[in-house]
Amino acid sequence: MILETERAAVCAYARRMVGDGLVVGTSGNVSVRAGDLVAVTPTGVAYASLTPADIAVVDLGGQVVDGSLKPTSELPMHLSVYWDVRDPDGEPVTAVVHTHSPHATAVSTLVREVPPIHYVIATIGPSVRVARYATYGTPELAAAVLEALDGRRGCLMANHGTLTYGDGLEAAYHRAQQLEWACRVWLLAQSAGRPSLLPPVEVANVVDRLRGYGQG
C-alpha cells in the first residue's frame, strides 16, 4: 500500500476532527501531500470506521492511483491549494484541513473578514478573510478559497466552514483549532456588547513575532 504513513495520519486526524467537534457525520475532509501524490479522505464514509486502506491516493491531476473508495467531493479545492497557494513565509504546503466547525461557520455568515479579536488570528495572517459562497465541490468554490488565502494560511468559507493548511497535518490542524476558538471568542464578545479589537499594527507585530516562536 503506497503512502501508508500518510494514509494513517489522514485517518487519525479525520477521527480527531469529530472528537474535537470540528465536524459532524461525514462532513469536512483532510489531505496530505507527499511529492506528486495526495492522500485524502473518501466521500461519504463515517470517520470512526476509516482505515488507512480506505484513504484514496490521487495524483495532482485528481486521478485515483490507489484505494477503492472515491475521494472527497472537495478534492478540487484541496488540489488547488497544493497547486497554487504559496505560504507567506515560503514553507511547504503539505497538508489541508477543511472543517465545518460551528462557531467559525456562524461567523462566516456575519462578516467578510474575521475581526482581530485576539492575537491568535495572526497564526493565519494579518486577518482571516471569508471566501465568497459557492456550491461545495465546485471549481467556483476552489477559486473563491484561493482568493481568500492570498497571503494567508487559512480562511472561512461563507455559509460553509473553514480551510487551513500547513507543512504537515499538525500545523494545519492547529490552525483550524485556533481559528474556531477565535471565532467563538468573537461571537461571545459580540453577544455581550461591542468588543474592542486589536489595531492592525499590533496584529502585524504578532505575525512577525510568531516567525520565531517555539523551540526551533
C-alpha positions, -999 to 999 in steps of 0.1 A, spaced: 0 0 0 15 33 -11 17 63 13 9 41 43 22 66 68 3 95 52 -29 75 50 -27 65 86 -22 102 96 -52 112 75 -74 87 93 -62 98 127 -68 135 121 -102 128 104 -113 110 136 -98 138 157 -120 164 139 -151 145 151 -138 142 187 -129 179 188 -163 190 175 -149 205 143 -172 183 121 -203 161 125 -211 130 105 -191 127 73 -185 165 68 -151 181 64 -121 165 49 -83 161 53 -54 156 29 -17 152 29 7 157 0 38 135 -5 56 145 -36 32 143 -66 7 122 -47 -21 132 -22 -37 110 4 -73 123 11 -104 113 30 -131 95 9 -165 108 3 -195 98 24 -177 75 49 -180 78 87 -147 87 101 -149 63 130 -148 34 106 -120 46 84 -88 25 80 -57 36 61 -67 14 32 -99 34 28 -80 66 22 -78 75 -15 -45 83 -31 -47 106 -61 -21 124 -83 -21 162 -86 -44 159 -116 -70 142 -94 -67 107 -108 -70 79 -83 -38 58 -82 -46 37 -51 -77 29 -30 -111 15 -37 -132 44 -24 -139 77 -42 -121 108 -28 -139 136 -11 -161 158 -33 -139 187 -22 -109 173 -40 -107 202 -64 -103 226 -35 -75 205 -19 -57 202 -52 -60 239 -60 -43 246 -26 -14 223 -35 -11 237 -70 -15 274 -64 -11 285 -28 23 299 -16 29 301 21 36 337 33 70 325 47 78 301 19 71 269 40 60 238 21 22 233 17 18 196 25 -15 193 44 -50 207 42 -78 206 68 -114 215 59 -138 217 88 -175 226 94 -167 239 129 -198 256 143 -185 290 156 -164 297 126 -192 287 103 -216 310 122 -191 339 118 -188 332 81 -225 342 78 -220 375 96 -188 392 83 -165 393 53 -134 392 75 -128 378 110 -122 408 132 -88 409 151 -104 399 184 -73 382 196 -37 379 185 -42 342 177 -56 354 144 -20 360 135 -15 323 132 -34 326 100 -21 360 89 -28 397 93 -65 389 90 -88 360 81 -109 365 50 -142 349 43 -143 333 8 -174 342 -12 -201 315 -12 -200 288 -39 -216 253 -41 -195 227 -24 -172 206 -45 -171 230 -74 -143 248 -92 -160 280 -83 -155 272 -46 -119 263 -52 -113 296 -69 -131 316 -41 -109 299 -15 -77 306 -34 -86 343 -34 -92 343 3 -60 325 10 -38 351 -7 -11 359 19 -29 338 45 -27 303 59 -64 298 63 -98 313 56 -135 309 63 -159 298 36 -192 318 36 -221 297 49 -199 266 49 -168 262 71 -131 267 73 -99 257 54 -64 258 68 -31 244 55 4 239 68 36 219 65 22 187 79 -12 179 94 -2 190 129 3 226 117 -28 226 95 -50 212 123 -36 235 149 -46 265 128 -81 250 123 -85 248 161 -72 283 167 -95 297 141 -125 280 156 -115 293 191 -111 329 179 -144 328 162 -161 315 194 -145 343 214 -157 369 189 -193 356 190 -193 356 228 -180 391 230 -203 403 202 -233 389 221 -225 408 252 -216 442 236 -191 459 213 -158 441 216 -125 460 214 -103 449 186 -65 449 181 -51 476 158 -36 464 125 -1 474 137 -3 450 166 -16 421 145 13 427 121 37 428 151 24 394 163 27 379 128 63 389 128 69 376 164 54 342 155 80 336 129 105 330 158 80 312 181 87 278 196 117 256 202 130 256 166 
